[in-house]
Amino acid sequence: MLCIVDLKSHRACRLVRASSVQEDAPVTSIEQERFDKIAEALVAKLQDLPDTVVDDGVLEADVFSDESLLMEFGADPEAAAAQLATRRAASGAAASPSGAGPSPSGDDAASFVPRKRRSAQQLPLSALPKVAVVGRPNVGKSAMFNRIAGSSVAVVYDYPGVTRDRIYTRAFWGDKEFCLIDTGGLMSDATRLPVEQQEEAMRSISAEGLPQAIERQAAAGVAEADSIVLMVDGQAGLQPGDGEILDWLRHNHPGKPVVLAVNKCESTTKADIQVGRAPDAAEAAAVEGGAPSSTGLLACPAAEFWELGLQPHAVSAISGTGTGEMMDALAKTLPPPRDAPSESVDDAPLAVAIVGRPNVGKSSLINAIVGEERSIVCDMSGTTRDAVDTPITLPGGERLTLIDTAGIRKRARVADSKDGAESISVDRALRAMGRAEVVVMVVDASEGVTQQDFRLSELIAREGRAAVIVLNKWDKVDLEKVTQEKAVEDTLAQLRAIGFATVVCTTASRGRRVEDVVAAVLAAGAQHRRRVPTATLNLVVREAVAWKGPPMARGSGRQGRVYYATQAAVRPPTFVMFVNDPRLFSDDYRRCGWGPDEPGGGGGDGRAARRAG
């Protein structure tokens, strides 16, 4: 039943049955009284809503989705109509390429798109102003990075050297949108750390070549940043390394603004001690009495952080205390975004996750594709900690987002590991696999397929992702014993869960056959998004059933029959098959293992669902 209410007379004027079309029936006095009460309740709730005055042509285009057509309740309808006509004339003149004047109102109504149907637009990450977070190891850079970003993007753990590669993410503050960059700790010599942190740091950042690589990554992030946040440890106080980093910033990047953030100021009774604000008389009396000051802070005459020549901001990355004031100061230093065309949020680049066991060459493959040192490469196992996103544009115009991940070891070894951050890194790697469309599984060709590789292949198939298998370190394989064709055949046989994948033999450290990997990724992504015509799909299904029919059920003698098949979704390709009884189909029919030349093949995983017809 539908009740139409006249908002001017506050009376219910018509009762219409939605399921059929009938003549207007007379309303009894009892029903009229009931409808009047409903109308009064509705009007009471609609008093604060704005009114809208539009013509019939625009009304058909869902004008309530356009904020420019809204007016306050009780306003003059004629004045509102005149204001609306003025706005239309201005928008028509701006949209006209020749500037001849506005288009007719009918054209405006025809070109109007409701907000719910509009695609969300955003500036590309490269056009946004960039902010780099730098500082010594273990001062809370990654924690502050996650706090500003609003999500757990970077791996955070309580010992130095966890962050190594630079990480990018989109962040907001008020009406400001910017690109936030997390960097590794700037200290090559771990012996200069506090004694209790030296053991972890010596293992984490003192491997051969690793400290210099971390600092190169941080320097690259600072070089492309427009503003810099220098993080210091408020509990440890001013350290010589803090002054050295600031001197380096002033010498190499003198024109870039620097915001000083004194982190680890969780205690409201010690924040002023850590930043060094001098006490007033009332606070000095409160300190002598052992009670908090009127502002809730204990004061201290120390002013060591002011020696750096910057205004310190007491913040806490864990609780968020003081971050608002710091972000206000940072927002004033940001330049406007660069001129660049907006892109649709839905038109995202192809996400490609690089996964595998530790030290199989995932970061080397990323660097070979990008053409620069985007990820740190070291002989030490477990160099990569975070899931690092790298957007690239290929010469053909295709856009990719390469996701470098940490090596995934067996669950028992991760649980027994003394490296507490490893479990977090593995979780990030698994999440990256879930948000990617194509997963590139890197296998050490010199060692062959292991049990852990097989388990990773099962995870890829379970997530429904397109897959590409890369046999890396091919230069270490004895070609007299193993041929490339034999290696590809054995790999697909052992990784049968993703037997639909394309196998490429490469040497990423030397850049050999990297273009074949990219071509395989693009083909797998196209298959992952492919929609197969229903006629073609049914033809393939009939041929498959004729080649190998469903087995006869024991006891009943019944046999499964496929009546009809259609594709229900993409990414991953999902097919629905109508059958006589789903229980008559074995696991061979429930698994959709397409060949390279069949629908869903060429690296794309397909899923099948069966319904009784």
C-alpha positions in Angstrom: 0.0 0.0 0.0 1.2 3.5 -0.9 0.1 6.6 0.9 0.6 9.9 -1.0 0.7 12.9 1.4 0.0 16.5 0.5 2.7 18.4 2.4 0.9 21.8 2.1 -2.5 20.7 3.5 -1.0 18.1 5.8 -3.7 15.6 4.7 -3.5 12.1 3.1 -5.3 12.5 -0.2 -5.1 9.1 -1.9 -4.7 5.5 -1.2 -3.3 3.3 -4.0 -2.8 -0.4 -4.1 0.7 -1.0 -5.5 0.0 -4.5 -6.9 -2.8 -3.4 -9.2 -4.3 -0.4 -10.9 -7.8 0.5 -9.7 -10.1 3.5 -9.6 -9.8 5.8 -6.6 -12.0 4.5 -3.8 -13.7 6.7 -1.3 -12.0 7.0 2.0 -14.0 6.6 5.2 -13.8 9.1 8.1 -11.9 6.6 10.3 -9.3 6.0 7.5 -9.1 9.7 6.8 -8.4 10.4 10.5 -5.7 7.7 10.5 -4.1 9.1 7.4 -4.1 12.6 8.8 -2.2 11.5 11.8 0.4 9.7 9.6 0.7 12.9 7.5 1.3 15.1 10.6 4.0 12.7 11.9 5.7 12.8 8.5 5.5 16.5 8.2 7.0 16.9 11.7 10.0 14.8 10.6 10.4 16.7 7.3 10.4 20.2 8.8 14.2 20.4 8.9 14.7 19.0 5.4 15.5 21.5 2.5 12.9 22.0 -0.2 13.6 21.9 -3.9 12.0 23.8 -6.8 12.7 22.4 -10.2 11.0 22.0 -13.5 9.6 18.7 -14.9 12.6 18.1 -17.2 15.2 18.2 -14.5 12.9 16.2 -12.1 13.2 13.2 -14.4 17.0 13.2 -13.9 16.9 12.6 -10.2 17.7 16.2 -9.1 17.8 15.3 -5.4 21.3 13.9 -6.1 22.6 17.4 -7.0 23.4 19.6 -4.1 23.3 22.8 -6.3 19.5 22.4 -6.6 18.8 22.3 -2.8 17.4 25.3 -1.0 16.4 26.0 2.6 12.9 25.2 3.8 10.6 28.1 3.5 12.6 30.1 0.9 10.9 32.0 -1.8 10.2 29.6 -4.8 10.5 32.4 -7.4 13.9 33.5 -6.0 15.1 29.9 -5.9 14.0 29.4 -9.5 15.9 32.5 -10.6 19.0 31.4 -8.7 18.8 28.0 -10.4 18.5 29.6 -13.8 21.6 31.7 -13.1 23.6 28.7 -12.1 22.5 26.8 -15.2 23.5 29.7 -17.4 27.0 29.9 -15.7 27.6 26.2 -16.0 26.5 26.1 -19.6 28.8 29.0 -20.5 31.7 27.2 -18.7 31.0 23.9 -20.4 30.6 25.4 -23.9 34.0 25.1 -25.8 33.3 28.2 -27.9 31.9 30.2 -25.0 28.8 31.1 -27.0 26.5 30.7 -24.1 24.5 28.1 -22.1 22.9 25.1 -23.7 19.1 24.7 -23.5 17.6 23.3 -20.3 16.6 20.1 -22.1 20.3 19.4 -22.9 21.2 20.1 -19.3 18.7 17.6 -18.1 19.8 15.0 -20.7 23.5 15.4 -19.7 22.8 15.3 -15.9 24.2 12.2 -14.1 22.9 11.4 -10.6 25.6 11.3 -7.9 25.0 7.6 -7.2 25.9 6.8 -10.8 29.0 9.1 -11.0 32.4 7.4 -10.8 34.6 8.6 -7.9 37.5 10.7 -9.1 40.9 11.2 -7.5 44.2 12.7 -8.4 47.0 10.2 -9.2 49.5 9.6 -6.4 52.3 11.2 -8.5 50.4 14.5 -8.6 50.0 14.9 -4.8 52.5 16.7 -2.6 54.7 14.3 -0.8 55.7 14.1 2.9 58.6 12.0 4.1 58.9 10.7 7.6 62.6 10.4 8.6 64.6 9.8 11.8 66.8 7.5 13.7 65.9 3.8 14.1 63.2 2.9 16.6 61.8 6.4 17.1 58.3 5.5 15.9 58.3 6.5 12.3 56.2 3.5 11.0 53.8 3.9 13.9 53.3 7.6 13.1 53.0 6.6 9.4 50.1 4.2 10.2 48.5 6.8 12.5 48.4 9.4 9.8 47.4 6.9 7.1 44.6 5.6 9.3 45.5 1.9 8.7 48.2 -0.6 9.5 50.2 -0.2 6.3 53.7 -0.5 7.6 55.1 -3.3 9.9 55.6 -2.0 13.5 57.7 -3.8 16.0 59.6 -2.7 19.1 63.2 -3.0 17.9 65.2 -1.0 15.4 65.7 -1.7 11.7 62.2 -3.2 11.0 61.5 -0.8 8.1 63.9 -1.0 5.2 62.2 -0.1 2.0 60.3 3.1 1.5 56.5 2.8 1.5 54.0 5.1 -0.1 50.3 5.7 0.8 47.6 8.2 0.3 46.7 10.3 3.4 44.4 13.2 4.2 44.2 16.0 6.7 41.3 18.4 6.5 41.0 19.4 2.9 44.6 18.5 2.2 45.4 15.3 0.4 49.1 14.2 0.1 51.3 11.2 -0.4 53.0 9.9 2.8 56.4 8.2 2.6 57.8 5.9 5.3 61.6 5.4 5.4 64.1 3.3 7.3 66.2 4.5 10.2 69.1 6.7 9.2 72.0 5.1 11.1 74.7 2.9 9.5 76.5 2.0 12.7 74.4 -0.1 15.0 77.0 0.2 17.8 75.8 3.8 18.4 72.4 2.6 19.6 71.5 2.0 23.3 73.0 -1.2 24.7 69.7 -3.0 25.1 69.0 -2.5 21.3 72.3 -3.4 19.9 71.8 -7.1 19.6 68.6 -6.8 17.5 70.0 -3.9 15.5 73.3 -5.7 14.7 71.4 -8.5 13.1 68.7 -6.3 11.5 70.6 -3.5 9.9 74.3 -4.4 10.0 74.4 -7.1 7.4 76.9 -6.5 4.6 75.6 -3.7 2.3 72.2 -3.5 4.1 72.7 -0.2 6.1 73.8 1.7 3.0 70.8 0.3 1.0 68.4 1.4 3.8 69.9 4.9 3.8 69.8 5.1 0.0 66.1 4.3 0.2 65.5 6.9 2.8 67.5 9.5 0.8 65.4 8.7 -2.3 62.2 9.3 -0.3 63.5 12.7 1.1 64.7 13.8 -2.4 61.2 13.5 -3.9 59.4 14.9 -0.8 58.0 18.4 -0.6 57.9 18.5 3.2 59.7 16.4 5.9 58.6 15.2 9.3 61.7 14.6 11.5 60.9 12.1 14.3 62.8 12.1 17.5 62.5 10.0 20.7 61.1 12.1 23.6 61.9 9.4 26.2 65.6 9.1 25.1 66.0 12.8 24.7 68.1 14.6 22.1 70.7 12.3 20.6 73.7 13.2 18.4 72.1 11.3 15.5 69.1 13.7 15.6 71.3 16.7 15.0 73.3 14.9 12.3 70.1 14.1 10.4 68.9 17.6 10.6 72.3 19.0 9.5 72.1 16.6 6.5 68.6 17.8 5.6 69.6 21.5 5.8 72.8 20.9 3.8 71.3 18.8 1.0 67.6 20.0 1.0 67.8 23.6 2.3 64.5 24.7 0.7 62.3 22.0 2.2 60.3 22.7 5.3 60.9 20.4 8.3 58.4 19.7 11.1 59.9 18.3 14.3 57.8 15.6 16.0 58.9 14.5 19.5 57.4 11.0 19.7 56.6 8.7 22.7 55.0 11.4 24.7 52.1 9.1 25.8 52.2 10.3 29.4 50.4 13.7 29.9 52.5 14.3 33.0 55.8 14.1 31.1 55.1 15.6 27.7 56.4 19.0 28.6 59.5 17.4 30.1 60.2 15.7 26.9 59.7 18.8 24.6 61.3 21.1 27.1 58.7 23.8 27.9 59.6 26.1 30.7 57.1 26.0 33.6 55.1 29.0 34.8 54.6 29.8 38.4 51.4 27.8 39.0 52.9 24.7 37.3 56.2 25.1 39.3 54.2 25.0 42.5 52.3 21.9 41.3 55.6 20.2 40.5 57.1 20.9 43.9 53.9 19.5 45.5 54.1 16.4 43.4 50.7 17.1 41.7 49.9 17.6 38.0 49.7 21.2 36.8 46.5 22.9 35.8 47.1 21.9 32.2 47.6 18.2 33.2 51.3 18.4 32.4 54.4 18.4 34.6 56.9 21.0 33.5 60.7 21.0 33.2 63.2 23.7 32.6 65.1 21.5 30.1 64.9 22.8 26.5 67.2 20.4 24.6 64.9 19.9 21.6 64.7 23.6 21.0 68.5 23.6 20.3 67.7 22.1 16.9 66.1 25.4 15.9 62.7 24.0 15.2 59.5 24.1 17.2 59.0 20.7 18.8 55.5 19.0 18.7 54.9 16.5 21.5 53.1 13.6 19.9 52.3 10.0 20.6 52.0 7.7 17.6 50.3 5.0 19.8 47.6 7.1 21.4 47.4 9.9 18.8 48.1 12.6 21.4 49.3 15.9 19.9 49.1 14.7 16.3 46.4 17.2 15.5 48.7 20.2 16.2 51.6 18.6 14.3 49.4 17.9 11.3 48.1 21.5 11.3 51.7 22.7 11.2 52.5 20.2 8.5 49.5 21.1 6.3 50.6 24.7 6.2 53.9 23.7 4.5 52.3 21.5 1.7 52.2 23.0 -1.8 49.1 22.6 -4.0 48.8 19.4 -6.0 50.3 19.4 -9.5 48.2 19.8 -12.5 47.1 16.3 -13.7 43.9 14.8 -15.0 41.8 13.0 -12.4 41.4 9.3 -12.6 38.5 7.1 -11.7 38.8 5.1 -8.5 37.2 2.1 -10.2 39.8 2.3 -13.0 42.5 0.8 -10.8 45.7 -0.6 -12.3 46.3 -4.3 -12.4 47.6 -5.4 -9.0 50.4 -8.0 -9.1 51.7 -9.6 -6.0 55.2 -11.2 -6.0 55.2 -14.1 -3.5 57.5 -17.0 -2.6 59.8 -18.4 -0.1 62.6 -16.2 1.4 65.6 -15.4 -0.7 64.3 -16.7 -4.0 64.7 -13.3 -5.8 61.4 -11.5 -5.4 62.9 -8.1 -4.9 65.4 -8.6 -7.7 62.5 -9.3 -10.0 60.7 -6.1 -8.9 63.9 -4.0 -9.5 64.4 -5.7 -12.9 60.8 -4.8 -14.0 60.9 -1.3 -12.7 64.5 -0.6 -13.9 65.7 0.9 -10.6 66.5 -0.1 -7.0 62.9 0.1 -5.8 63.4 -2.7 -3.2 66.5 -3.6 -1.2 68.3 -6.7 -2.4 70.6 -8.5 0.1 72.0 -12.0 0.4 70.5 -12.2 3.9 67.3 -14.1 4.0 64.2 -12.1 5.0 65.4 -8.7 3.8 61.9 -7.5 2.8 59.6 -6.8 5.7 56.7 -4.7 4.4 54.4 -5.2 1.4 55.7 -2.5 -0.8 53.5 -1.2 -3.6 55.2 0.1 -6.7 53.0 1.7 -9.5 54.5 1.6 -13.0 53.3 2.4 -16.5 54.6 0.1 -19.3 55.7 1.5 -22.7 52.4 0.3 -24.1 50.4 2.4 -21.6 49.4 -0.5 -19.4 49.4 0.3 -15.7 50.5 -2.1 -13.0 50.9 -2.0 -9.2 53.7 -4.4 -8.3 53.5 -5.6 -4.6 56.8 -6.9 -3.2 56.2 -9.1 -0.2 58.2 -10.8 2.5 59.3 -14.4 2.1 56.8 -16.9 3.5 58.3 -19.8 5.5 56.6 -22.7 7.1 54.2 -21.9 9.9 56.2 -23.9 12.5 59.5 -22.0 11.6 57.8 -18.7 11.8 56.3 -19.5 15.2 59.8 -20.6 16.5 61.6 -17.6 15.0 63.3 -15.1 17.3 62.4 -12.4 14.9 59.1 -11.1 16.3 58.3 -9.0 13.2 58.4 -12.1 10.8 54.9 -13.2 11.7 53.6 -9.7 10.9 55.5 -9.6 7.6 54.0 -13.0 6.6 50.5 -11.7 7.4 51.1 -8.6 5.2 52.3 -10.9 2.4 49.1 -13.0 2.7 47.0 -9.9 2.7 48.8 -8.7 -0.4 47.9 -11.9 -2.1 44.3 -11.4 -1.3 44.1 -7.8 -2.8 46.0 -8.7 -6.0 44.5 -9.9 -9.2 47.6 -11.7 -10.5 50.0 -13.5 -8.2 53.6 -14.1 -9.5 55.0 -17.1 -7.6 58.8 -17.1 -7.6 60.5 -20.5 -7.3 64.2 -21.1 -6.9 65.1 -23.1 -10.0 68.4 -24.3 -8.5 66.5 -25.9 -5.6 63.3 -27.0 -7.5 59.8 -27.1 -6.1 59.5 -27.6 -2.4 56.7 -28.5 -0.1 56.3 -24.9 0.9 56.0 -23.9 -2.7 53.1 -26.4 -3.1 51.3 -24.9 -0.1 51.7 -21.4 -1.5 50.2 -22.6 -4.8 47.2 -24.0 -2.9 46.7 -20.6 -1.2 46.8 -18.9 -4.6 44.2 -21.3 -6.0 42.0 -20.9 -2.9 42.1 -17.1 -3.2 40.9 -17.5 -6.9 43.8 -15.4 -8.3 45.4 -15.6 -11.7 48.9 -17.0 -11.5 52.3 -16.9 -13.2 55.1 -19.1 -12.1 58.7 -17.8 -12.4 61.6 -20.1 -12.2 64.3 -17.7 -11.0 68.1 -18.2 -10.8 68.0 -20.1 -14.1 71.7 -19.4 -14.6 72.5 -21.8 -11.7 70.7 -24.8 -13.3 72.8 -27.4 -15.0 71.3 -27.4 -18.6 73.0 -30.7 -19.4 70.8 -32.4 -16.9 67.6 -30.4 -17.1 66.1 -28.8 -20.1 63.7 -25.9 -20.0 60.8 -27.9 -21.4 61.4 -30.6 -18.8 61.6 -28.1 -16.0 58.3 -26.4 -17.0 56.5 -29.8 -17.2 57.8 -30.9 -13.8 56.9 -27.6 -12.2 53.3 -27.7 -13.5 53.0 -31.4 -12.4 54.2 -30.6 -8.8 52.2 -27.3 -8.5 49.0 -28.9 -9.8 46.8 -26.6 -7.8 47.8 -23.8 -10.3 48.4 -26.0 -13.3 46.7 -23.4 -15.4 49.6 -20.9 -14.9 52.2 -19.8 -17.4 55.8 -20.8 -16.4 58.7 -18.5 -17.3 62.4 -19.2 -16.6 64.4 -16.1 -15.7 67.5 -14.7 -14.1 66.2 -11.5 -12.4 69.5 -10.3 -11.1 70.7 -10.0 -14.8 67.4 -9.0 -16.2 67.0 -12.0 -18.5 63.5 -12.7 -19.9 61.9 -10.1 -17.6 59.8 -8.9 -20.5 58.4 -12.5 -20.8 57.3 -12.2 -17.2 55.5 -8.9 -17.9 53.8 -10.4 -21.0 52.6 -13.4 -19.0 51.3 -11.1 -16.2 49.3 -9.0 -18.7 47.9 -12.2 -20.4 46.9 -13.6 -17.0 45.2 -10.4 -16.0 43.3 -10.3 -19.3 42.1 -13.8 -18.7 41.2 -13.0 -15.2 38.9 -10.3 -16.4 37.6 -12.1 -19.4 33.9 -12.8 -19.9 33.1 -15.8 -22.1 30.0 -15.8 -24.3 27.4 -18.3 -23.1 27.3 -20.1 -26.5 31.1 -20.6 -26.5 31.0 -21.8 -22.9 28.3 -24.3 -23.5 30.1 -25.6 -26.6 33.3 -26.2 -24.5 31.3 -27.9 -21.7 29.6 -30.2 -24.1 32.9 -31.2 -25.6 34.4 -31.8 -22.1 31.5 -33.9 -21.1 31.7 -35.9 -24.3 35.4 -36.5 -23.8 35.0 -37.5 -20.2 31.5 -38.0 -18.9 30.5 -38.0 -15.2 30.9 -41.4 -13.5 27.9 -43.6 -12.7 26.7 -43.4 -9.1 27.2 -46.6 -7.2 24.0 -48.4 -6.3 21.5 -46.1 -8.1 23.0 -46.3 -11.5 22.4 -42.6 -12.1 24.7 -40.4 -14.0 25.3 -36.6 -13.8 24.0 -34.5 -16.6 25.0 -30.9 -17.4 22.0 -29.0 -18.9 23.3 -25.4 -19.2 26.4 -23.3 -18.2 26.8 -19.5 -17.9 29.4 -17.1 -16.5 28.2 -15.3 -13.4 31.2 -13.1 -12.6 34.8 -12.1 -13.4 37.9 -11.6 -11.2 37.9 -14.6 -10.8 35.9 -16.0 -13.6 32.9 -17.8 -12.0 30.8 -20.2 -13.9 27.4 -21.6 -12.9 26.3 -24.9 -14.3 22.8 -26.3 -14.1 22.8 -30.1 -13.6 20.4 -32.8 -12.6 22.0 -33.5 -9.2 25.2 -31.8 -7.9 26.0 -34.9 -5.7 26.6 -37.0 -8.9 29.7 -34.9 -9.8 33.1 -35.9 -8.5 35.9 -33.5 -7.5 37.3 -33.6 -11.1 34.2 -31.8 -12.3 34.1 -29.4 -9.3 37.6 -28.2 -10.1 37.8 -25.9 -13.1 41.2 -26.6 -14.6 41.1 -24.8 -18.0 43.8 -25.3 -20.6 45.7 -22.3 -22.0 43.5 -22.1 -25.1 40.2 -22.6 -23.3 38.0 -20.0 -21.5 39.6 -19.0 -18.3 43.0 -20.5 -19.3 46.4 -18.8 -19.8 47.0 -18.1 -16.2 43.4 -17.2 -15.1 41.8 -19.3 -12.4 38.1 -20.3 -12.9 35.6 -21.3 -10.4 32.5 -23.4 -11.0 29.3 -23.6 -9.0 26.6 -26.2 -9.7 22.9 -25.9 -9.3 20.3 -28.6 -9.6 18.0 -28.0 -12.6 
